[in-house]
């Protein structure tokens, strides 16, 4: 763990921390201690608000000491949780900072893996929406970690695009305003969305910068919808 990075952010409250884990890293093992002193090995399943007194409630799956799910669910108000231990997560800095401090861990991938991921992007869109979709060709770097980052980002972008197309109103706007059926990735210094030749929805992003924070799926979904409404 990079302890210097742990000094770069303020502590999050329990609600925001659990909310971030639920959205970004739901498979993270947690150990929680309640205000009554009881401890549990858990994974977060859901966070909800009660109808009448607007109390924040967390649902956890309970696990044994060997981290085997024991088919029990813990329902507990978040204010009744005294402490939270994150167990063995490689992205622990990213979790505790709620994504404000980058702690990306990349394996090594090859160019063929990236190209297969690009093809899978189009295949899944076609299968689900009967709509041809492709990622425009781009010059790929040699660094295997950057290629692995590109694969991860492509999966995130795929889910964001599918969220957009899953909204019938937005799907109609997409078909009306975009003549082509393609997405283009442009390695850039910041995030931006524009149109190339009125045919390619172009995403500008630091795709090749392994120290730059990865794209947030929900934020990207919202950004694409907002852009489609403006053009």
BELSUL-V522305 format. One record per backbone hydrogen bond with DSSP energy under -1.0 kcal/mol. CO is the residue of the C=O (numbers start at 0). NH is the residue of the N-H. Records with the same first field share a line. If there is no record, write none. Layout:
CO = NH + NH
This chain:
0 = 2
1 = 5
3 = 6
4 = 7
12 = 16
13 = 17
14 = 18
15 = 19
16 = 20
17 = 21
18 = 22
19 = 23
20 = 24
24 = 27
28 = 86
29 = 41
30 = 84
31 = 39
32 = 81 + 82
33 = 36
37 = 33
39 = 31
40 = 62
41 = 29
42 = 60
45 = 58
47 = 56
54 = 49
55 = 77
56 = 47
57 = 75
58 = 44 + 45
59 = 73
60 = 42
61 = 69
63 = 66
67 = 63
71 = 61
73 = 59
75 = 57
76 = 79
77 = 80
79 = 34
82 = 32
84 = 30
88 = 91
90 = 94
91 = 95
92 = 96
93 = 98
94 = 97
96 = 99
109 = 113
110 = 114
111 = 115
112 = 116
113 = 117
114 = 118
115 = 119
116 = 120
117 = 121
118 = 122
119 = 123
120 = 124
121 = 125
122 = 126
123 = 127
124 = 128
125 = 129
133 = 182
142 = 146
143 = 108 + 147
144 = 148
145 = 149
146 = 150
147 = 151
148 = 152
149 = 153
150 = 154
151 = 155
152 = 156
153 = 157
154 = 158
155 = 159
156 = 160
157 = 161
158 = 162
159 = 163
160 = 164
161 = 165
163 = 166
166 = 170
167 = 171
168 = 172
169 = 173
170 = 174
171 = 175
172 = 176
173 = 177
180 = 133
181 = 200
182 = 135
183 = 202
185 = 204
191 = 203
193 = 201
195 = 198 + 199
197 = 178
199 = 195
200 = 183
201 = 193
202 = 185
203 = 191
204 = 187 + 206
205 = 208
208 = 211
215 = 219
216 = 220
217 = 221
218 = 222
219 = 223
220 = 224
221 = 225
222 = 226
223 = 227
224 = 228
226 = 230
